[in-house]
Amino acid sequence: MTTVAPTEENFSGAAGWTLRIPQQSMQGLSDIFVKIRYSGDIARLYAGDHLLDNDFYNGRTWEIGLKRFLPQAFGKVLDVKVLPMPKNGLK
């Protein structure tokens, strides 16, 4: 059985949420995390059209360290998109 990764077109109809990350100084901090709980097949985090990170649902909270996305994460709008689980339960 071959698994095919979803395309950007698949995510055009995905459930979506917008995060507004305030401008933040990293002084004295090693990282800042966003934690997202979701149910679905695959979740993606975008800054505009740029894919920052993705997660395959495993029942655990998705933790995203923002330090690796500086400076594009702070003071920006980030979008979370989640594809639903396949109806047959298989990918």
Stockholm file with secondary structure:
# STOCKHOLM 1.0

chainA/1-91         MTTVAPTEENFSGAAGWTLRIPQQSMQGLSDIFVKIRYSGDIARLYAGDHLLDNDFYNGRTWEIGLKRFLPQAFGKVLDVKVLPMPKNGLK
#=GR chainA/1-91 SS CCCCCCCHHHHTTSEEEEEECCCCCCTTCSCCEEEECCCSSEEEEEETTEEEEEEECCSSCEEEESGGGTTTSTTSEEEEEECCCCTTSCC
#=GC SS_cons        CCCCCCCHHHHTTSEEEEEECCCCCCTTCSCCEEEECCCSSEEEEEETTEEEEEEECCSSCEEEESGGGTTTSTTSEEEEEECCCCTTSCC
//
